[in-house]
Amino acid sequence: MDVFLWVIVPYLCLATFVVGHFWRYRYDKFGWTTRSSQLYEDKLLRLGSPLFHFGMLGVIGGHVLGLLIPQAWTDALGVSHQTYHVVAVAGGLAAGIAAVVGMAILIYRRRTVGPVFSATTVMDKVMYAFLAAAIFLGMWNTIAGSILTIGGEYNYREGVSVWFRSFLAFQPDAALMADAPIGFQLHALVAFGLFALWPFTRLVHVFSAPLGYLTRPYIVYRSRDSELGTHRPRAGWDNVSS
């Protein structure tokens, strides 16, 4: 079971993530979009969207530092475990709270604004459910394991982080995740489930960059009469005045 949960399932999700994006771009280019609903409502969107996106940037940045940078590196730089712990907890909670508040506003907007709710797909609802579960479990691990120390403090940098790096190196050590607290295990499984769903949701827009804007031709705008039908069309043979 440990090999299934912490070797087979993660690689299946990773394969779905990669192949799914290729398939989506190959066969659904016009669907590769955020499905923006700003035209329907923008007051709540202007508040919730920045909170959610900047919060998620902080969450992702914290995961990159915590999972990819070995503890030996920060120790070599003179960063004590206590200092790293305080910075990680403070930054993680701030980013997590911003993401949760922003997501709550966006979900409220989708549920209460009629046109936005009508434009919400089943995959949108599934995506929000996985996102909410992943963020909630991540914050619970931070609070329970680092602040309340329920079950004793767990140093994920010596367990989960090492497993993740071994997973990326295609030499996964399932025993490291098998020994992790249940909260970290659930967080990892939900996160990999989200990665498997990613190519089939609006989250694909994360990998889009407006580079074409730099080389596309100018858009020409032409004025028209304020009242349509009041101007007689010019005949093709009329002289053009300077």
N, C-alpha and C positions, 0 to 999 in steps of 0.2 A: 504493500500500500504506500509506503514512503517513496519508493521509486516512481510509482504511478503519479502521486500528488506533486512531487517536487522535481521530477525529471520529464516524464511523458507529457503531463498536462501543460507545463510551461512551454515546452517546445512546440506542442500542437498550437497553443495560442500565439506563439511567436510566428509560426509558419502561416497561420491564418492572417495575422497582421500584415505580413509582407506580401503574400500572394493576393490577399484581399484588396490591398491598395493597387497592385498592378492590374487586377481584374476591373476594379472600379474606374481607374483612369482609362483603361483600354475600351470599356464598353459603356461607360456612363459619364463621359466628360461633362455633359450638360447638367448632370446631377451633382457634380463636384462643386458644391456651393454651401454657404452657411444657411441658405434658405432664410435670408434676412426678413424680419417682420417689422422693421423700423417704420415703414409706411403706415402700419396699422396703429402703432402707439410708440411714443418716444420718451415720455417723461420718466416712466419707471425704467425703461431700457437705459437711459443715460445715467441712472444711479446704479442699477444692478450690474450692468455689463462691465464697467471699469472695476468695480469691487471684485467681481468674480474672476476676471481675466488677470488682474494684477495679483490677486490672492493666489491663483493657480500658478502664476509664474514663480512666486515665492515658494510654494509647495514643491514644485518641480525642481527648483534650484536647490532646496534643502535635501531632496532625495538624491540628486546628483552628487552633492558633497558627501552625504552620509553613506551612500552605497558604493560609490566608485573610488573615493579617496581612502586608502587604508589608514588605520589608526596609527601605524608606525610612521607615516609621513607627517601627520600633525604632531606626533610626539617628537620627531626629529626637529621640527620647527620651534619646539619649546612651548607648544600649546598644550596645557594640561588637560586632563580628562574633565576636570570640574569646569574649567573655562569653556571648553567645547560644549559641554553639556548645557550650561546656562545659556549660551548663545543659541544653540540648536533648539532648546525648549522655547525660549522667548520668541525667536524668529518663526519657529514652526507654528506656535499657537497664534501669533499675530496674522500670519498668512492664512492659516486654516480658518480663523474667525472671519476674515475678509471674504474668503471664498464661500463660506457657509452663508453669510449674510447676503452676498451677491446672488448666490444660487437660489436662496429663499425668495428674494425679490423677483428673480426671473421666473421661477415656478409659479409664484402668485400671479404674475403678469400673464403667464400662459393660461392659467386657470380662470382668470376673471375677465380678461379682455376677449370678447367674442371672436373677432376675426383671427386673433393670434391662436386661440384655442382651436379654431377650425383648421388652421394650418399646421397644427401639431400632429405628427405622425406617431405610429406605434413605436418605431425605433427611437423617436425623441424621448418618449416616456421611459423606455428601457434604459436608454443612455443616462437619463437623469437619475434613475434608481441606482445604477451601478456607480455613478459619480458620487451620489450622496452616501452610499454605503462605504465606498473607499475613503472618502474624507472623514466620515464619522469614525471609522475604525482606526484611521491614522491618528486622529486627535485623541481617541480613547487610549491608544497605546502610549501616547505622550503623557497624558494626564495620569493614567493608572500606573504606568511603569516608572515614570520619572518624577511625578509630583506626589502622588498618593502612595507610591511604592507598594501597590497591591501585589502580593506574591513575591515581593522583593524586586529590587531594581535589576533590569535586564539590559546588558550592554549589547545592543543589536550590531554594533560594529565588529564584534568578535564572533557573531553568529550569522545573522541574516545577510549582512554586507559581504561576508566572505563567501557565503553560498551564492549570492547574486553574481559576484565576480567570477566564481567558478562556473556558473551557468553560462555567462557570456563567453567564457573561454572553452565552452563545450566539454568541460570536465566537472559536471555538477556533483556536489557532495550532498546527497539527500539527507544525511544524518544531521547536518547543521540546522536545516529547517525543521526536521522532526523533533529536535530538542528545543525549538523556540516556543514561547508562550502562545496560547491559542489565538490571542488577539493579533499577533504578527502573522500567524498562519492564515487566518481569515482575510486579513488585509492583503496579503500577497495573492491569494486565490481570487479575490474580487478584482484586484488590479489586473491580473492576467486575463480575467474574463472581460474586463473593459477593453483591453488591447485586442482581444479576439473580435469584439463588436465594432471596434473603431472604424474599420474600412467601410462599414455599412451604415454609418451615421453621418451627421453633419460635421463631425470632428475632423473629417478629412481636410477641412479648410486650414488646419494647422500647418499643413505642408504646402500651402499655396503662398507664393510671394509675388507681388505686383511688379515683377521685373520688366514685363512687357510694356509698362507705362513709359519706360525710358526711351523706347524706340518706336512706339506707335505714332502714326501721323496725327497732326492736329485735327481737332473736331471743329468744323466750320458751323457757326450759328448764323442764321439769317433772320432778320426781323420781318414781321408781318403786320398787316393792318390791325388796329385795335378792334375794329368791327368787321367781321368777315362779310364779304359780299358787297361792300360799299365802294370798292375800287374796280373800275372796268379794266379787264385784262388788256395789255398792250398788244396790238396786232404785230405779227412777226415781221411785217415790212415797215413798221414805223421807225423813224429816225431815233437814234439814241442821243439824247442831249448830254453835253459834257458837264 
